[in-house]
Amino acid sequence: MKIEIITPDKRLYNGDTDLVQLPGIDGLFEILNNHAPMIAALGAGKIKIRELNGKLSYFEIKGGVLEVLNNKILVLAD
C-alpha cells in the first residue's frame, strides 16, 4: 500500500509500506494492507512505517487527520 505524509510546510514521506502504526487520539493503532476505508483524528506522537524491505522509519507529529482508501494512506499532519 502507499502512504503519503504531508505537513503545511512540506511532504515528509511518500512511499510503499506493509504496516503503519499511528497515534490516534485514543491510543496507537495500526493499518495493514487491504484495510477498510476510514478517517481518523490523530494525536501527538510518532508515526512508524515499515517499508516493504523491512526498514523502519519514524515521524514525529503533533496531531492531524488520516484517510485510508483503496490501499492508499494520506496523513495531513501538524
Phi, psi and omega in degrees: 000161181258147174225142175226128178245120184236135172248172177299335184267324187196172173270120180279324185203145174208116181182189180261147182210162172242353177205136175227131175247132186229152177272097175286168180291341177252009179133177182288147172213160183239153176235129178246173179304144180063030178293149177296151177301141179199160171230136182216150173273141181249146176257187178287141178155198182251138170267128177252128179240127172257112181288168183298333179274003179095350180294138178258137175233145181233141179224126179276130177230161177259353182150179178156200182225146182235140172231132174241125181203125176053049179061028173233130179250126176242122179245121172257106191246155173267000000 
